[in-house]
Amino acid sequence: MKGRVHSIQTLGTVDGPGIRAVVFMQGCPLRCVYCHNPDTWDKAGGDEVTSESVAKKILRLKNFYLKGGVTVSGGEPLMQGAFVKDLFEIMHENGLHTALDTSGVGTDENIELALKHTDLVLCDLKFPTDALYRAHTGASLKSVLAFLEKAADKNIPLWIRHVVVPGLTDSEESISEIVRIAKSFHTLQKIELLPFKKMCLSKYEKLSIPFPLVNTPECGKDIIERLERLL
Ligand code: SF4
């Protein structure tokens, strides 16, 4: 199966349990204000590759991934459900754990395909209301919740991730609502708060795209520690 891939990270340690290969898919329909990967947005960008060739690259380091696994991230992997399905199927044939790191926005068909061989869903629950979600990502929270219900119906374990942006998503009310939504899924295993950083600035400059949060301060450890107490 052919697909478009932005890059492959070897020996990743932050996108799921253990040491993992992380495949960043090309193309994303969202425009999150804090996105740190604007170079993955263009669905015609990246490289055209086959799921078999990506699997081959990953399996060269298979011994490192036996206690971790493989994560497909993006961009938005739900734009290329058939590719994810094929890649994860090969990973399962080789005894490797699979994780889908997604916003949860995709067509029903792509969601069904992508979840077919997914062992763990990592979902970035970005904003707690539909109005905020639409205003700051261009997508609908309702479609994310529908995705999470589908994954829960299949009993796929869930990690919710949430980017903490000072002045935008760091209020206790906002975090409490994110936690309430996360806990409504029986498959929830973990909630991760991720600090907003601005290491992406040079990418925006290179692409000549204005970064909407250029004047927003980065999120410090103290804010994360304070909010983690709410979890
Ligand atoms: S879903 Fe991810 S890649 Fe897409 S715009 Fe949002 S943060 Fe960026």
Residues whose N, C-alpha, C, O or C-beta is under 5 A from the ligand:
A	BS01	SF4	C28 L30 R31 C32 C35 H36 N37 G74 G75 S103
